[in-house]
Amino acid sequence: MSVSETSPCQVQWAGESLCLLPQRALWWPAGGTLFVADLHLGKAATYRALGQPVPGGTTRQNLARLDDLIARHAPRRIVFLGDFLHAAQSRTVLAAVQAWRAGHAAIAMTLVRGNHDSRAGDPPGALDIDVVDEPWLLGPFACCHHPQAHPTHFVLAGHLHPVCKLHGRGRDSLRLPCFVSEPDRAILPAFGEFTGGWLMEAMPHRRFHGVGGNNVWTLPAL
C-alpha cells in the first residue's frame, strides 16, 4: 500500500491533541500511541467456513492498512480496543497475523478484551500482545471496548461500528463511517473490512466526525 496524502481531523480530548485518521484509527502523538477498534480479523474466513460466498483477502487488507499507519506515524504502542479476532474459526488467519507481528516486534501492543474476544479466545502468546480487561487506563484515557462512563478518565471505545448519515437535495443521502465524540467519551469507527456499521442518533451533546476518502471532517452540531 502506497503512502498517499490524507487529511486527518485534529481534536482536543482530555486536554490532549489527537488526530482522527481517515484509515479509521486514532493517533495520540504525545503518547506515541495508535488506537484501533474492531479489527474482526478472520470474519470473512468465518463466514466462508459456514458456506457463505464472501470474498477473501480482508485479513491481508487489514494488516496492510496497519502497515501503512505504522509507516506514517512510527507508534511506540498500538492499543486494540476490542474484537481483535472475530470468532474461534478466525484462528485460521493467525499464521498471517504472526508474520505481520514479527515485522513489528519493537512495537508494544495491548488488546482490551471485547465481546468477540471472549468467544474467539485471547491471541496466542507468540504474538506478544498484552491482553487486559476494560477499563484499562493509559494517561488520561480509559481504554474500553464497550462505550461507558468512567469517573476520572476520558473513555475511548469501539464496539458500535458507528456510521452517520449525510443528507443531500431531495431524498439523496449517504452513510459514512465516523468517529463519535461526547463530553466524556469517544467511539471509534470499526477498523476492519467487512464489519458493517450502526447508524447513531444525532443528539445535542454528540459530535460526528465523518470519514470519507482520504479525509475526516467534523460535521455541524445539531
Rosetta blueprint (number, residue, H / E / L):
1 M L
2 S L
3 V L
4 S L
5 E L
6 T L
7 S E
8 P L
9 C E
10 Q E
11 V E
12 Q E
13 W E
14 A L
15 G L
16 E E
17 S E
18 L E
19 C E
20 L E
21 L E
22 P L
23 Q L
24 R L
25 A E
26 L E
27 W E
28 W E
29 P L
30 A L
31 G L
32 G L
33 T E
34 L E
35 F E
36 V E
37 A L
38 D L
39 L L
40 H L
41 L E
42 G L
43 K H
44 A H
45 A H
46 T H
47 Y H
48 R H
49 A H
50 L L
51 G L
52 Q L
53 P L
54 V L
55 P L
56 G L
57 G L
58 T H
59 T H
60 R H
61 Q H
62 N H
63 L H
64 A H
65 R H
66 L H
67 D H
68 D H
69 L H
70 I H
71 A H
72 R H
73 H H
74 A L
75 P L
76 R L
77 R E
78 I E
79 V E
80 F E
81 L L
82 G L
83 D L
84 F L
85 L E
86 H L
87 A L
88 A H
89 Q H
90 S H
91 R H
92 T H
93 V H
94 L H
95 A H
96 A H
97 V H
98 Q H
99 A H
100 W H
101 R H
102 A H
103 G L
104 H L
105 A L
106 A L
107 I L
108 A E
109 M E
110 T E
111 L E
112 V E
113 R L
114 G L
115 N H
116 H H
117 D H
118 S H
119 R H
120 A H
121 G L
122 D L
123 P L
124 P L
125 G H
126 A H
127 L H
128 D L
129 I L
130 D E
131 V E
132 V E
133 D L
134 E L
135 P L
136 W E
137 L E
138 L E
139 G L
140 P L
141 F E
142 A E
143 C E
144 C L
145 H L
146 H L
147 P L
148 Q L
149 A L
150 H L
151 P L
152 T L
153 H L
154 F E
155 V E
156 L E
157 A E
158 G L
159 H L
160 L L
161 H L
162 P E
163 V E
164 C E
165 K E
166 L E
167 H E
168 G L
169 R L
170 G L
171 R L
172 D L
173 S E
174 L E
175 R E
176 L E
177 P E
178 C E
179 F E
180 V E
181 S E
182 E E
183 P L
184 D L
185 R E
186 A E
187 I E
188 L L
189 P L
190 A L
191 F L
192 G L
193 E L
194 F L
195 T L
196 G L
197 G L
198 W E
199 L E
200 M L
201 E L
202 A L
203 M L
204 P L
205 H L
206 R L
207 R E
208 F E
209 H E
210 G E
211 V E
212 G E
213 G L
214 N L
215 N E
216 V E
217 W E
218 T E
219 L L
220 P L
221 A L
222 L L
